[in-house]
Amino acid sequence: MDLRTLTKLLLKLAGLYLLVNSLLVFPSSLFVPLEHSGPGLISAGVFSLIGLGLLVFPGAVANQIIRIPPSETIGAPTAESLFRVGLTLMGVYLVAEAVFRAVFVYAKSRWFYDYMQPFPGSRGPGLTPDDFGALAAAAVEALLGLVLWLANRHVSKITGKFSDDP
C-alpha cells in the first residue's frame, strides 16, 4: 500500500469519526429549548459536513491540503512520511477546532445580544474572563495547529528518527 492510498484511508476514517461524533449531538439538542440549541446544532452541522467531505472526497483533500510530493508516493511508506501525514491531519483538525471555538465564543458574547436583544438598547456585557480565556486558548490552539500543518517536515525532524540506529 502506497502513502497516498494510506492517507486516503486515514482521511476516510477521520471523516467517519467526525460524522459519528457530530451526529451524536443531534439527539441531545432535542431536549434543549430551540433558542439555546442553535450554536450546538450549527457546530454539529459544520462538523458533519466536514466529515462527509472527508468520506466522499479524500483524494481532493490529500491533493489540496496535505500535498504529498510525488516522490513519496512511490514504494512503501516510511514511518517518517506517515508521521508527517499524521502531523498534517492533526494540525488541520486543531485549526478547524480553534476557529469553531472562537466563533462560538464570539457568538455567545456578542451575536446573542445583537440578535436576541435581552437588554433593548444595550450592547450587552463585555467579554467575561472565561470568554477571553477561551479566545486566547483558541488562538494558541490555532497557532499550534498551523505549525503542525505547515511545518510538519521540521517538526518531524525535531522529534527524532524512527530507526534504532544511534
HELIX and SHEET records of a PDB file:
HELIX    1   1 LEU A    3  LEU A   23  1                                  21    
HELIX    2   2 VAL A   25  SER A   28  1                                   4    
HELIX    3   3 SER A   29  PHE A   31  5                                   3    
HELIX    4   4 LEU A   34  VAL A   56  1                                  23    
HELIX    5   5 PRO A   58  VAL A   61  1                                   4    
HELIX    6   6 ALA A   62  ILE A   66  3                                   5    
HELIX    7   7 PRO A   70  GLU A   72  5                                   3    
HELIX    8   8 ALA A   79  TYR A  106  1                                  28    
HELIX    9   9 ALA A  107  TRP A  111  3                                   5    
HELIX   10  10 PHE A  112  MET A  116  1                                   5    
HELIX   11  11 PRO A  129  LEU A  150  1                                  22    
HELIX   12  12 ASN A  152  THR A  159  1                                   8    
END                                                                             
